[in-house]
Amino acid sequence: MTQLQRPTPSHAPMRQFPVEKGEILVGGVALTRLTARVGQTPFYAYDRDLLTRRVAALRAALPPVLKLHYAMKANPMPALVGHMARLVDGIDVASGGELKIALDAGAKPRETSFAGPGKQRAEMQQAVAAGILINIESFREVRELASISEQTGNRARIAVRVNPDFELKSSGMRMGGGAKQFGVDAEQVPELLAEIGRLGLGFEGFHLFAGSQNLKPEAIVEAQSKSYELALRLAEAAPSPVRFLNLGGGFGIPYFPGEQPLDLAPIGAGLASIVDRASRQLPEAELVLELGRYLVGEAGIYVTRIVDRKISRGHCYLITDGGLHHHLSASGNFGQVIRKNYPVAIGNRMASSEQETVSVVGPLCTPLDLLADRMELATAEVGDLVVIFQSGAYGFTASPQAFLGHPACAEVLV
Ligand SMILES: *Cc1c(COP(=O)(O)O)cnc(C)c1O
């Protein structure tokens, strides 16, 4: 009798960074040389050229009239936002602080939008003065914006963020459907639109964002098509024509063993059909996708140096100068249900044939400070550089850097 054996799933190959003389190159610079240039470990490094190529590849797969926005909370490093602002059509911000970085980076106010629950009056005042589009998340925000417009004489530009009556299937993080703190429930939107009309605010469209880190094209196509249908229905109650329809995004990247890169072909086809319908049904609407992780996640690595190597009861630990305080998501503590390893390599020993099974840990006094759990890596020594791939999004600013008082992490765009 034969037994069906499932092969152990492995990480998708990380081919975006070339290897030369056994070292990973970032922006054409060998890792040890880059480390010397940065002047410290740990650091994050983002590759300009990979960012540029990612946006170009995405545009090639999507209908040309579709607008592409960068949701900068994925990576708000000012130099990176500046680079992205030149590549995409608009920037989506989630706070007054991000708004400043976006405008400094040269984002065009007409194509900048602001979403997020609990917007404070001061942030909304900044947004109205800047002339950006504000995605409304509650009745309170509408009243507050009406009062700001009246006070300042600047008319608020608003879109309604809708909490849809469906959920994004297979999403790493669900942010729409059911009871949510995000957006206004679809059922309440007609009443909100009536209020927007009564208050004379500048209604410009709808924003739907169903979730994040989705690797199933069918689920994304379905969510986008349902989002379009819902927006079309709600548009009947709108005080003026829809000029922006933001269909969200949520495109995922492969992090864990067994995950594959997202197939864009079905998504492009689904969007082509939406674009075609919209040209007749919502002729004044600009269709927008907003993506964070997908645009920047694969273009970044986290680099940390091995400071100690020890064997505990037969198991080898590589202890590094970086850890969960710089890279919470690689440690498995940023929304993962079951901890899995990110793709990891010894970045200055890429040609090594000697391998061993090790755990890579950080310097924090907590067992949660784990960067790689029992992984097969090139045999490494103190001084070698551990590289964590897929680190361009939700890394640096999504980590509790002050925890345990270790030195700050650096960031470079190469
Ligand atoms: C976080 C967020 C995004 C970006 O999500 P990614 O998964 O990084 O693409 C886009 N839109 C909104 C409203 C968000 O909150």
The ligand as a MOL file (V3000), in Angstrom:
LIG
                    3D

  0  0  0     0  0            999 V3000
M  V30 BEGIN CTAB
M  V30 COUNTS 15 15 0 0 0
M  V30 BEGIN ATOM
M  V30 1 C -4.3570 49.5230 5.7220 0
M  V30 2 C -5.2070 50.0100 4.6530 0
M  V30 3 C -4.8300 49.8410 3.3130 0
M  V30 4 C -3.5940 49.1110 2.9100 0
M  V30 5 O -3.7430 47.7440 3.0760 0
M  V30 6 P -2.6540 46.7650 2.4510 0
M  V30 7 O -3.0780 45.4210 2.8860 0
M  V30 8 O -1.3440 47.1740 3.0220 0
M  V30 9 O -2.6830 46.9220 0.9840 0
M  V30 10 C -5.6530 50.3490 2.3470 0
M  V30 11 N -6.7760 51.0100 2.6620 0
M  V30 12 C -7.1780 51.1930 3.9400 0
M  V30 13 C -8.4140 51.9230 4.2110 0
M  V30 14 C -6.4110 50.7000 4.9710 0
M  V30 15 O -6.8140 50.8740 6.2170 0
M  V30 END ATOM
M  V30 BEGIN BOND
M  V30 1 1 1 2
M  V30 2 1 2 3
M  V30 3 2 2 14
M  V30 4 1 3 4
M  V30 5 2 3 10
M  V30 6 1 4 5
M  V30 7 1 5 6
M  V30 8 2 6 7
M  V30 9 1 6 8
M  V30 10 1 6 9
M  V30 11 1 10 11
M  V30 12 2 11 12
M  V30 13 1 12 13
M  V30 14 1 12 14
M  V30 15 1 14 15
M  V30 END BOND
M  V30 END CTAB
M  END
